């Protein structure tokens, strides 16, 4: 799920950059890309996957 959210943020950042839309400092394309990279790193680390790392015996 975090991977999908990261992809959505990357697309929004690309559209802001490609359309040359002027936004405030909080919603700049660089900030959205950094948020996307953070979500992607959390996804790769396994956060939010719903799986447990240890098994019961």
C-alpha positions as CSV (number, residue, x, y, z in Angstrom):
1,X,0.0,0.0,0.0
2,X,2.8,2.4,0.7
3,X,4.3,1.6,-2.7
4,X,1.1,2.7,-4.4
5,X,1.0,5.9,-2.3
6,X,4.6,6.6,-3.3
7,X,3.8,6.1,-7.0
8,X,0.9,8.5,-6.7
9,X,3.1,11.1,-5.2
10,X,5.7,10.6,-7.9
11,X,3.0,11.1,-10.6
12,X,1.8,14.3,-8.9
13,X,5.3,15.6,-8.6
14,X,6.0,14.8,-12.3
15,X,2.8,16.6,-13.4
16,X,3.7,19.7,-11.3
17,X,7.2,19.7,-12.7
18,X,6.1,19.0,-16.3
19,X,3.3,21.6,-16.4
20,X,5.6,24.1,-14.7
21,X,3.0,24.9,-12.1
22,X,4.0,27.4,-9.5
23,X,3.2,26.1,-6.0
24,X,4.1,27.2,-2.5
25,X,7.2,25.8,-0.8
26,X,5.3,23.0,0.9
27,X,3.8,21.4,-2.2
28,X,6.8,21.8,-4.5
29,X,7.7,18.9,-6.8
30,X,10.9,18.2,-4.9
31,X,9.1,17.9,-1.6
32,X,6.5,15.5,-3.1
33,X,9.4,13.4,-4.6
34,X,11.1,13.2,-1.2
35,X,7.8,12.1,0.5
36,X,7.4,9.5,-2.2
37,X,11.0,8.3,-1.6
38,X,10.2,8.1,2.1
39,X,7.1,6.0,1.5
40,X,9.0,3.8,-0.9
41,X,11.7,3.2,1.6
42,X,9.1,2.3,4.3
43,X,7.5,-0.1,1.8
44,X,10.8,-1.8,1.1
45,X,11.6,-2.0,4.8
46,X,8.3,-3.9,5.3
47,X,6.4,-1.3,7.3
48,X,2.7,-1.6,6.7
49,X,2.8,-5.0,5.0
50,X,0.7,-6.7,7.7
51,X,3.1,-9.6,7.9
52,X,4.8,-10.6,11.1
53,X,8.5,-11.3,11.0
54,X,8.5,-14.1,13.6
55,X,6.5,-17.3,13.4
56,X,4.7,-19.0,16.2
57,X,5.5,-22.7,16.8
